[in-house]
Amino acid sequence: MATELELRNKVVDVMRGWLGYSEANGKFKAIIDLYNTQRPLPRGYAVQYDDEWCATTVTAAGMAAGLHDIIFGECSCTKMIELFKAKGRWQENDAYRPESGDIIMYYWKDGSNYATTDCTAAPNHVGVVEKVVGNTITVIEGNKGEAVARRTVAVNGRYIRGYCLPDYASKVEEEDNMDQAKFNEMFKVAMTAHQKELQDNDCGEWSREAREWAIRVGLFAGNGTTADGQPNYMWASSLTREQAAQLFYRFAQQHGLA
């Protein structure tokens, strides 16, 4: 099970892999083609190659990372916000300090008083946060100058509309809920299966003479039979102290020591 950071990085890594995809070289079509494989298509609309494709890229990155259930599919920035709002995963505060894998929305007509007011207009661009260092956010965006490219913006900077926050933590809930009792049960099942694999006559040629002697003199009696009806000597199994004591006792009996 991946950690939350690993899941965030999966999305970022997809976006990094698409850097340089552009309308000029035609590679951007692969992103749109991936988006259009959704069934059903969001609002029943297949994105065209001459459409704006920033939100399409974010959606496709979620699909490629296997996280389409928390990165909600849309080709419209406004509709994408609506989807995240419906799940309680929209961050309205422009001053929010994002994490890698968060989705940043922009509004290009943000006022000069952006630092003290909250932008509430309809967004017109979107990207995925790659990293935050100090006060600088690095974003990877589809359709930035008709290509997948990076942009840097300050925390609480101008043009930030808000953030869609995929619930990465929900994907690692099973791992977070691991406790000692669950671990013990899983370990017991795994060890039982492991021991079962060893309970046969698999062995190396190097020990053949010693094995034949041990059987001949009665040191090893075996335990049940294998699938082909032969005595099961379990040569590859671990030897317990109890079994070792019995082995030494048989040896001692043969030599008149017990």
Sequence and secondary structure as in RCSB ss.txt:
>XXXX:A:sequence
MATELELRNKVVDVMRGWLGYSEANGKFKAIIDLYNTQRPLPRGYAVQYDDEWCATTVTAAGMAAGLHDIIFGEC
SCTKMIELFKAKGRWQENDAYRPESGDIIMYYWKDGSNYATTDCTAAPNHVGVVEKVVGNTITVIEGNKGEAVAR
RTVAVNGRYIRGYCLPDYASKVEEEDNMDQAKFNEMFKVAMTAHQKELQDNDCGEWSREAREWAIRVGLFAGNGT
TADGQPNYMWASSLTREQAAQLFYRFAQQHGLA
>XXXX:A:secstr
   HHHHHHHHHHHHHHTTT BTTTSTHHHHHHHHTT SS GGG    TTS  HHHHHHHHHHHTT TTTS   S
 HHHHHHHHHHTT EE  TT    TT EEEE TT  TTTTTS   S   EEEEEEEEETTEEEEEETTSSSB EE
EEEETT TTEEEEE   GGGGGHHHHT  HHHHHHHHHHHHHHHHHHHSS    GGGHHHHHHHHHTTS   SSB
 TTS B   TTS   HHHHHHHHHHHHHHTT  
